[in-house]
Amino acid sequence: MIRHSAAELAAALEAGETTSVALTRACLDRIAEVDGSVHAFLHVDAEGALAQAEASDARRAAGETRGPLDGIPVAVKDVLATEGLPTTCGSRILEGWVPPYDATVVTRLREAGLPILGKTNMDEFAMGSSTEHSAYGPTRNPWDLDRIPGGSGGGSAAAVAAFEAPLAVGTDTGGSIRQPGAVTGTVGVKPTYGGVSRYGLVALANSLDQAGPVTRTVLDSALLHEVIGGHDPRDSTSIDQPLPALVEAARAGASGDLTGLRVGVVTELGGEGYQPGVLARFTEALDLLVEAGAEVVEVSCPTFVHALATYYLILPAEASSNLAKFDAMRYGLRTWPEGVESPSAEEVMRATRDAGFGDEVKRRIILGTYALSSGYYDAYYGQAQKVRTLISRDFAAAFEKADVLVSPTAPTTAFRLGEKLDDPIAMYLNDLATIPANLAGVPGISVPSGLADEDGLPAGFQVLAPALADDRLYRVGAALETLLAKKWGGPLLDRAHALAEEAAR
């Protein structure tokens, strides 16, 4: 049961072949079985999930289902506020904090009838590409427990890859949904900026953060995207217009016909620095798109070579501002300085932030504060914003030549735990191909493209579309998924299942 897609499980519920309680129990049993090794979850709400599943079954019996995913369990990244459940953002500074409200994404999950299994692990405040920066220990990749599951949303991706949850929600600030998707063999989608509400999403970088689906199939992502997406008046950045027909696009793409589609290969998002096996799977996937009727053109986006530097000025600057609210005065951790009998508020704040924030968070706060400081603002942050505009213009020019842009999702497969932990620059390079989409606000999807020859680990194929054209992602992604499944003889994650079973034993 746990190996079926969410769409298949929804069909089984509709046909009366199973119940939401049975599905939820199966997921909880799976979590109990393997999560001690994978560590995808920070908090599991078994009681709450089963109660929501019972309510779903009661609605179904009364003929009052709330939509196609009513009764399908879901996991939520621990950066989204959940009323009555801990929300720690993977940080000690929020240890034990229980929000008094739900994020809009969570509200929409509840309203659609999806039982929430719990909160998934993440790099602290979403700062990282490996989920090793969590204050509560790293998550491990179900394909190889000695390797990272990507980040910052490695917990959500690992939960889906290990069959602990059929659906999960992540957030993507510079690739934190797509890069974990690539290295765990799952589907990860970053919607158009403003297409999914950020209300209740604990901000890392307001102009970059975007919640989105993590699933095992493209259709499942489309179904979940339609649940969580759409305008929210509580979010000032929310786009006030309907979502495109995402599920319809995914179903159309599954036919494998891409006749007339122009696919742009971005010159700057490949070549040197990319693992040969990753590039080989990318080329093979591209050939399949051509066989399906797509026309491939090469496009150049020159400013993309500056995207990484631009991102690592804008993000720390916004993070420095956002994390200033964790001051020990209002909520969260409060630590008293040692040896000070009557400490001042500033001394308590300093001691708390020193004890509550990890090294990566401190590193980015320092960098961001420096970039915003008097005398350096124009030289660093101001210049980065100008380059960001140029990156958006490069996207606009590229989309005049192509309907979608494609690249490998990540330069390499999953690296070993600890391998890059002491080398921040090497860690940052994992987001090389994903960052431009966040800077420009355009949507992107990562679809499994196969296994790299060097290590037998998953690689990802990234598709980018113009803003508000999220439906193109689902059409192309579903087509590629269909073509690759024919080539492999079935879903890629069937192999991950066997590995996860072995790990559990």
C-alpha angles and dihedrals in degrees: 000000000000091000095062122098120252090251090054091047090049089053090050090052091049091050092049092242093128142000135239089244090056092048093047093047090050091054092046090049090050091050090051090049102049112011093085085070101033099038094202094148131063094183130016118199101198095160095048094044093051091048090052090047091052089051090051092052090050091052091049092050089052093047093246105119116161099219144314095301097047105136098016111125120237137189122218129210111246093242092076117085114246120188110235094007127091117263110191104154085222090290135123089219089071098035109150095004112149114193119226091220144038127248111245090250090056092045090054092049090053093045090052090053101247113151109230110227095191147280123308130224122259144169108279109283087348093292108141147047101234111042087241091115094068112121087222099057134277128296115232129223111251089218091061120001091209091064136075122258093216126257166328086339098037092131094061093045093046092048090055094041092049091050092244091126132013091214136025139176121225137169128237121206098154103351103317093140100034100044094050087047090055096050096043099043094246134124116256127183131195106195124212109290106267093020093104121039119257093197107127093013106125100238124240097164114356096205093050109033118105131167119221148155129291113193146142097249137033092238090054090053091051091050092049093043090056089053098051100031133085139075121323118188090204090066113068091201094052115119112240100220137083123275117254117255095277100168091046090052092050092050091048092049092051088073087074094231115132098160111163096012116136112216117195119207108207109226093205094054099067145037122054114046094023120115111249093232091052091052091046092055090046092053092048091050090048090053089054090054089053090051087052090059103268122140115226120213129175117236131186124217102181098185092058087085087068095047096095094052091044092051094049090056098044097042098050090045092054091041091052089056096042096048093051088087091069093084104136090247103092111024143335128042122000118190125185116220114249118252095011113118099193107015122195122237089257092053092050090048092050093049092046096049091046092052097036103047124068126225097267093050091049090048093054095043090054092047093047095047090050092049090053097044124115111278095020103056095089094039095053118010094031093049091047090056090052091052089048088059090051090051090053089051091051089054091050092051092046092051089056087064099037139030092219136010123223139195140143108290096226130012094236143017120257112310124213122277110267093014095114101015094108094042109069094179092055089048092050091053090069088077094053095116099035103048098074092065092056093048091053097036094235122143125254140182133198117210123185108260099185139272124314114241095228098060110002091243127136124271127195136228114213124209121190126192136185118277112286091013094101089136089071089061091056095046094051094037093051092047092051091046090053094047094047093046089056089051094048096039093238144356117330092227092066085081092050089054092060091048093049090050091052091049091051091054 
